[in-house]
Amino acid sequence: MVTTLDRLPAGKVAVVVGFQGGRGMMRRLDVLGLRPGKRIRQLSSQFMAGPITILVDGRQVAMGRGIAARVQVRTVD
């Protein structure tokens, strides 16, 4: 199932499918280690507030909901 990172439940594993945004945002996500094909795990998500924390390549990465809403992921069952 394809969804956005901000809608992924805590504890779920997913694979990054793509992004919706400009070059600057894509560069920022690349620096954070988020690229298409990367496997991530949602660590925490505060409902309607606060950052979203994910695990990518063994590192914890936090990002705002606006950016997370532009990251498309496919859940892994």
Backbone as numpy.savetxt, mean C-alpha at the origin, in Angstrom:
# Nx Ny Nz CAx CAy CAz Cx Cy Cz
-8.83 -10.54 -5.70 -9.67 -9.37 -5.70 -8.78 -8.13 -5.70
-9.02 -7.21 -6.62 -8.24 -5.97 -6.70 -8.96 -4.89 -5.90
-8.20 -4.20 -5.06 -8.72 -3.12 -4.22 -7.62 -2.07 -4.07
-7.86 -1.11 -3.23 -6.81 -0.12 -2.95 -6.23 -0.40 -1.57
-5.03 0.08 -1.34 -4.32 -0.19 -0.10 -5.05 0.34 1.13
-5.74 1.46 1.01 -6.46 2.00 2.15 -7.65 1.15 2.56
-8.11 0.26 1.69 -9.26 -0.61 2.00 -8.85 -2.03 2.39
-7.56 -2.29 2.39 -7.06 -3.61 2.74 -7.12 -3.80 4.26
-7.73 -4.89 4.73 -7.81 -5.11 6.18 -6.44 -5.38 6.81
-6.29 -5.02 8.06 -5.04 -5.26 8.80 -4.75 -6.76 8.83
-3.49 -7.10 8.62 -3.06 -8.50 8.64 -3.12 -9.18 7.29
-3.77 -8.57 6.31 -3.92 -9.17 4.98 -2.65 -9.00 4.16
-2.35 -9.99 3.34 -1.21 -9.95 2.42 -1.75 -9.65 1.03
-1.01 -8.82 0.29 -1.43 -8.44 -1.06 -0.20 -8.20 -1.94
-0.44 -8.13 -3.24 0.60 -7.82 -4.22 0.23 -6.50 -4.89
1.20 -5.61 -5.00 0.96 -4.32 -5.64 0.72 -4.55 -7.13
-0.39 -4.00 -7.64 -0.77 -4.15 -9.04 -0.40 -2.91 -9.84
-0.66 -1.73 -9.29 -0.37 -0.50 -10.01 -0.68 0.72 -9.17
-0.57 1.89 -9.80 -0.77 3.16 -9.10 -1.64 4.09 -9.94
-2.30 5.01 -9.28 -3.03 6.08 -9.93 -2.39 7.37 -9.46
-1.67 8.02 -10.32 -1.01 9.26 -9.91 0.06 9.68 -10.89
0.64 10.80 -10.60 1.66 11.37 -11.46 3.05 10.83 -11.18
3.99 11.39 -11.90 5.38 10.95 -11.79 5.96 11.16 -10.39
5.62 12.28 -9.76 6.15 12.56 -8.43 5.69 11.54 -7.40
4.41 11.18 -7.45 3.90 10.19 -6.50 4.51 8.83 -6.77
4.66 8.47 -8.04 5.24 7.18 -8.37 6.70 7.11 -7.92
7.42 8.22 -8.03 8.81 8.27 -7.56 8.86 8.08 -6.05
7.95 8.74 -5.34 7.89 8.63 -3.88 7.61 7.19 -3.46
6.66 6.54 -4.12 6.34 5.15 -3.80 7.50 4.22 -4.13
8.23 4.51 -5.19 9.40 3.71 -5.55 10.47 3.81 -4.47
10.66 5.01 -3.93 11.62 5.21 -2.85 11.21 4.41 -1.60
9.91 4.30 -1.36 9.41 3.53 -0.22 9.50 2.02 -0.46
9.81 1.62 -1.69 9.92 0.20 -2.01 8.66 -0.40 -2.60
7.68 0.43 -2.90 6.44 -0.06 -3.49 6.52 -0.01 -5.00
6.55 -1.19 -5.60 6.60 -1.32 -7.05 5.62 -2.41 -7.45
5.11 -2.37 -8.67 4.23 -3.46 -9.12 4.91 -4.81 -8.95
4.17 -5.77 -8.41 4.69 -7.11 -8.18 5.21 -7.33 -6.76
5.40 -6.26 -5.99 5.90 -6.39 -4.62 4.80 -6.95 -3.71
5.20 -7.85 -2.85 4.29 -8.45 -1.86 4.35 -7.60 -0.59
3.19 -7.24 -0.07 3.12 -6.41 1.13 2.16 -7.04 2.14
2.28 -6.60 3.38 1.33 -7.01 4.43 0.86 -5.75 5.14
-0.44 -5.60 5.26 -1.02 -4.47 5.98 -0.83 -4.72 7.48
-0.14 -3.84 8.17 0.10 -4.01 9.60 -0.97 -3.32 10.44
-1.28 -2.08 10.10 -2.30 -1.37 10.88 -2.99 -0.33 10.03
-4.22 -0.08 10.39 -5.00 0.93 9.70 -6.05 1.46 10.67
-5.97 2.73 10.94 -6.95 3.37 11.81 -8.16 3.74 10.96
-9.34 3.40 11.39 -10.53 3.71 10.61 -10.73 5.22 10.51
-10.74 5.74 9.30 -11.01 7.14 8.98 -9.98 8.14 9.51
-8.86 7.69 10.04 -7.86 8.65 10.52 -6.51 7.96 10.65
-5.47 8.76 10.65 -4.13 8.23 10.89 -3.51 7.55 9.69
-2.23 7.25 9.80 -1.51 6.63 8.68 -1.81 5.14 8.55
-1.45 4.61 7.41 -1.54 3.18 7.15 -0.11 2.65 7.21
0.10 1.58 7.94 1.42 0.99 8.09 1.44 -0.36 7.40
2.45 -0.56 6.55 2.59 -1.83 5.84 4.00 -2.37 6.03
4.15 -3.64 5.72 5.45 -4.30 5.76 5.83 -4.63 4.31
6.95 -4.10 3.86 7.44 -4.37 2.50 8.94 -4.62 2.58
9.37 -5.73 2.06 10.80 -6.12 2.09 11.37 -6.11 3.50
10.57 -6.51 4.48 11.03 -6.58 5.87 11.10 -5.24 6.58
10.63 -4.17 5.94 10.64 -2.83 6.55 9.22 -2.34 6.75
9.01 -1.62 7.83 7.72 -0.99 8.07 7.69 0.36 7.37
6.63 0.61 6.63 6.46 1.85 5.90 5.11 2.43 6.27
5.09 3.72 6.60 3.84 4.41 6.92 3.53 5.43 5.84
2.26 5.55 5.50 1.85 6.54 4.51 0.45 7.03 4.83
0.13 8.19 4.33 -1.19 8.77 4.53 -2.24 8.07 3.70
-3.48 8.27 4.07 -4.60 7.63 3.38 -4.75 8.09 1.94
-4.42 9.35 1.66 -4.54 9.84 0.29 -3.64 9.09 -0.68
-2.42 8.83 -0.27 -1.49 8.07 -1.11 -1.92 6.61 -1.16
-2.29 6.04 -0.01 -2.70 4.64 0.04 -3.91 4.37 -0.85
-4.78 5.36 -1.00 -5.97 5.19 -1.84 -5.61 5.11 -3.32
-4.40 5.48 -3.68 -3.97 5.45 -5.08 -3.13 4.23 -5.41
-2.88 3.37 -4.41 -2.11 2.15 -4.63 -3.07 0.99 -4.81
-3.06 0.37 -5.99 -3.93 -0.75 -6.28 -3.22 -2.04 -5.92
-3.92 -2.91 -5.18 -3.35 -4.18 -4.74 -4.31 -5.32 -5.04
-3.76 -6.52 -5.16 -4.56 -7.74 -5.31 -4.30 -8.61 -4.10
-5.34 -9.00 -3.40 -5.18 -9.80 -2.20 -4.69 -11.21 -2.55
-3.91 -11.76 -1.63 -3.37 -13.10 -1.78 -4.09 -13.98 -0.77
-4.67 -15.06 -1.26 -5.41 -15.96 -0.35 -4.57 -17.13 0.08
